[in-house]
Amino acid sequence: MAAKRTVILGVTGSIAAYKAADITSQLAKAGHDVFCVMTRDAAHFITPLTLQTLSQHPVTVDLFEEGEGDWRPSHLQVADKADLLLIAPATANVVAKLAHGIADDALSTIALALRPEAKVLVAPAMNGKMWLHPATAENVQTLIKRGVELIGPDKGMLACGYEGIGRLWSVEGIVTRANQLLS
């Protein structure tokens, strides 16, 4: 097995957020240190306690949560040691924040504070109309030009009742690609 690598798993407010539990579990079983960062909206779909239990690390939800006795902000500490930032699921909102450099929560701030050599993998999950909107398409192109890799979205039945593009890529596919990027 390769050396232990550090993964930040960003979880956003998509119905697919529950799949972050499987992603966390599989990455941890592969021997990686997984630090989960959730948007406040993600906490409506899955609890921080679930991800904390699976990752065996505290979960960051609030930008101003700080560890005891440490002078450096916790979001900067985790950004400094990350080998991979994986955002799964990534909403249209978070894709837009990444494209425009908006840092108004823990996840978007960590994304801006990453070490330059850290890789970024984004797995979108949203309504098909959102995915196909010209603003989202432009944001995706901006991220690709910056070296961000996207995986998905997939086609199928969406939580909103529509059939089409927008589903989160398979957990197995996301974990496989993350492991490839970490090797």
Disulfide bonds with the S-S distance in Angstrom:
none
